[in-house]
C-alpha cells in the first residue's frame, strides 16, 4: 500500500486548513472562566479559558483588544466570540478572540473573595499583628518544592547576598491535593526550632488553579499564628493569594522574598568600613581640636600665670625705675645748669670780686657795710675786708 509521506509543516497546515474551513469553528461563541491572564507589552492579550473539565488557550490581538470596554481578570466568566484555528509553528490550536463579554465571576474567584473577606473581618490582615522581619537573619527556613525553580532562585540570591546565611529547606508540594497541608506541616516544624530567624513560603508562577493551595483557610491561620516571621513569595508580581495578605511581608517573587530575608553581607561590611573610617576621622579630628584647645589654654595659663605676672611687674618696676632715674637725673642736670648759670651770674655780680682790683669793704661791729664817712665817724672799731683776708681796726680820726 502506498502511503504519502508528509512533513510536520504539511500536517499542521492541513489541519489548520480543515479547521479554518469548518463553519462552526470559524465563527464560534465560547464561554468559560478566564485563567492565567497576561497583557503583553505589544498590546496582545494571552489567557486560558476553562470550565470544570477542560481548557483552551486564547489570544486576542491588539486591534481587537483596544476595543474592549473593560479589563479582563482571572476568575471572570466570559463569553468569547471568535474562531478556532491552528498555530502552525507550534502545532497547537487556540481560540482567536474578537469580542469578550463578561458573564460573571468564576467559582474559584468567588471562593477567594469570600475567604478573603472573612479573614479580613477577623483581623488576620491587620498590619498591627504583623511581625517585624529581622534585619540580620542567620538562618532562613524555606517551605517549598525541593525541585522547583523557586528554591533555586532563593539559593542563588542567598549565595550572592550572604554565603554565611544558612538555608533550612522543608520540602513540600506546592500544588495539588494535600499541598496546603504539607506547607502547614513545614511551618509548624520550623516553629519548633529555636535557630530559625525567618521563614519563606514560596512557589513559582502559575494559574489560579496551580496557586490554589495558597488560598487555604487553615494555611492562612497557621501563618497568622506562627511565632517566626513569615515572608511569602508566591507566583509572579501580579499574583495574589490569601497567604500574601496574612503573612508578615509579601514579596512579588521567590527571589524577592530571599532579597528581603537575607541581608547583603558586602553592603554591611562596606557600611562598617565607612563607619570605621568616619569614626577614626571623628576621633582624630576631635583629638586635634582638643589638643589645639589645650595648647591654647596652656599658652593662656603661661601668659597669665602668677610667676609670669610677677616677672612682668618686675619688668614694669625696672622700666619705671629707669624712667624715674632718668627724670631725676634730668631734673638734676637742669637744676645744675640753672645753678651754674646763677652761680656765674652771682660771681659776675659778687661785690667781693671788686676787691681783686685793690678795693676793700668796711663793716661795723655788726657786719653792716659802712659806705659813708658820716657813718664811719660813728664807729670806733671796724672790720676791713681785702681780697686775701680781713682785719679789725680802730679809728683814730676820720675826715670827710
Residue pairs with C-beta under 8 A, 6 or more apart in sequence:
6 14
8 91
9 88
11 91
12 86
12 88
12 89
12 91
13 88
15 86
15 93
16 85
16 86
16 88
19 25
19 26
19 84
19 85
19 86
19 93
20 26
20 83
20 85
20 86
22 84
25 83
25 84
25 85
26 83
26 84
27 83
28 81
28 82
28 83
28 84
28 95
29 79
29 80
29 81
30 49
30 56
30 79
30 80
30 82
30 95
31 77
31 78
31 79
31 80
31 103
32 49
32 50
32 51
32 55
32 56
32 77
32 78
32 80
33 49
33 50
33 51
33 75
33 76
33 77
33 78
33 106
33 107
33 108
33 109
34 47
34 48
34 49
34 72
34 73
34 74
34 75
34 76
34 77
34 78
34 106
35 47
35 48
35 49
35 50
35 55
35 74
35 75
35 207
35 208
35 209
36 47
36 48
36 74
36 206
36 207
36 208
37 45
37 46
37 47
37 72
37 73
37 74
38 45
38 46
38 47
39 45
40 46
42 62
43 62
43 65
43 66
44 59
44 60
44 61
44 62
44 65
45 59
45 60
45 65
45 72
45 97
46 57
46 58
46 59
47 58
47 72
47 74
48 55
48 56
48 57
48 58
48 207
49 55
49 56
49 58
49 78
49 80
49 95
50 56
50 209
56 84
56 93
56 94
56 95
57 92
57 94
57 95
58 80
58 94
58 95
58 96
58 97
59 94
59 95
59 96
59 97
60 82
60 96
60 97
60 98
60 100
61 96
64 97
64 98
64 99
67 99
68 100
70 102
72 78
72 100
72 102
74 109
74 207
74 208
75 105
75 106
75 108
75 109
75 110
75 112
75 208
76 102
76 103
76 104
76 105
76 106
76 109
77 102
77 103
77 104
77 105
77 106
78 100
78 101
78 102
78 103
79 100
79 101
79 103
80 95
80 97
80 99
80 100
80 101
81 97
81 98
81 99
81 101
82 95
82 96
82 97
82 98
82 99
83 95
83 96
83 98
84 93
84 94
84 95
84 96
85 93
85 94
85 96
86 92
86 93
87 93
87 94
105 113
108 208
108 209
108 212
109 208
111 215
112 208
112 215
112 242
115 215
115 217
115 220
115 242
116 242
116 245
118 217
119 125
119 217
119 220
119 242
119 245
119 246
120 245
123 129
124 220
124 221
124 224
124 245
124 246
125 245
125 246
129 224
130 247
130 248
130 249
131 228
131 229
131 230
131 248
132 229
132 248
133 198
133 229
133 231
133 248
133 249
133 260
133 261
134 197
134 198
134 229
135 263
136 263
136 268
137 165
137 197
137 198
137 261
137 262
137 263
138 164
138 165
138 166
138 195
138 197
139 165
139 166
139 167
139 168
139 195
139 196
139 197
140 158
140 165
140 166
140 167
140 168
140 196
140 197
140 198
140 199
140 200
140 258
140 261
140 262
141 168
141 169
141 170
141 186
141 190
141 193
141 196
141 198
141 199
141 200
141 228
142 151
142 154
142 167
142 168
142 169
142 170
142 199
142 200
142 202
143 170
143 172
143 183
143 186
143 187
143 190
143 199
143 200
143 201
143 202
144 150
144 151
144 154
144 169
144 171
144 172
144 174
144 200
144 201
144 202
144 203
144 254
145 151
145 171
145 172
145 173
145 174
145 203
146 169
146 171
148 174
148 203
148 204
149 204
149 254
150 174
150 202
150 203
150 204
150 233
150 254
151 169
151 202
151 254
153 253
153 254
153 255
153 258
154 167
154 200
154 202
154 233
154 254
154 255
154 257
154 258
155 167
156 255
157 255
157 258
157 259
157 262
158 165
158 167
158 258
158 262
161 258
161 259
161 262
161 263
161 264
161 265
161 266
162 262
162 263
162 264
162 265
163 265
164 265
165 262
165 263
165 265
168 190
168 193
168 196
170 185
170 186
170 189
170 190
171 186
172 179
172 182
172 183
172 185
172 186
173 179
173 182
173 213
174 183
174 202
174 203
174 213
174 214
175 203
175 206
175 210
175 211
175 212
175 213
176 213
179 213
180 213
180 214
180 216
180 218
180 219
181 218
183 201
183 213
183 214
183 219
184 216
184 218
184 219
184 222
186 201
187 199
187 201
187 222
187 223
187 226
187 230
188 222
190 196
190 199
190 228
191 226
191 227
191 228
196 228
197 228
197 229
198 228
198 229
198 230
198 231
198 261
199 226
199 228
199 229
199 230
199 231
200 230
200 231
200 232
200 233
200 254
200 257
200 258
200 261
201 214
201 223
201 230
201 231
201 232
201 233
201 234
201 243
201 247
202 232
202 233
202 234
202 254
202 257
203 211
203 214
203 233
203 234
203 235
203 254
204 235
204 254
205 235
205 236
205 239
206 235
206 239
211 234
211 235
211 239
211 241
213 219
214 232
214 234
214 241
214 242
214 243
214 244
215 241
215 242
215 243
216 242
217 242
219 242
219 243
220 242
220 243
220 245
220 246
223 230
223 232
223 243
223 246
223 247
224 246
229 248
229 249
230 247
230 248
230 249
231 247
231 248
231 249
231 250
231 251
231 257
231 260
231 261
232 241
232 243
232 244
232 247
232 249
232 250
232 251
232 257
233 251
233 252
233 253
233 254
233 255
233 256
233 257
233 258
234 241
234 243
234 244
235 241
235 253
236 252
236 253
237 252
237 253
244 250
249 260
251 257
251 259
251 260
302 308
347 353
351 361
352 361
352 385
352 387
355 361
355 385
355 386
355 387
356 387
360 384
360 385
360 386
361 369
361 384
361 385
362 369
362 370
362 371
362 376
362 382
362 383
362 384
362 385
363 369
363 370
363 382
363 383
363 384
363 385
364 370
364 375
364 379
364 382
364 383
365 379
365 381
365 382
365 383
367 383
370 376
370 379
370 382
373 398
373 399
373 400
374 400
376 382
376 395
376 398
377 395
377 398
379 395
380 394
380 395
381 392
381 393
381 394
381 395
382 392
382 393
382 394
382 395
383 390
383 391
383 392
383 393
384 390
384 391
384 392
384 393
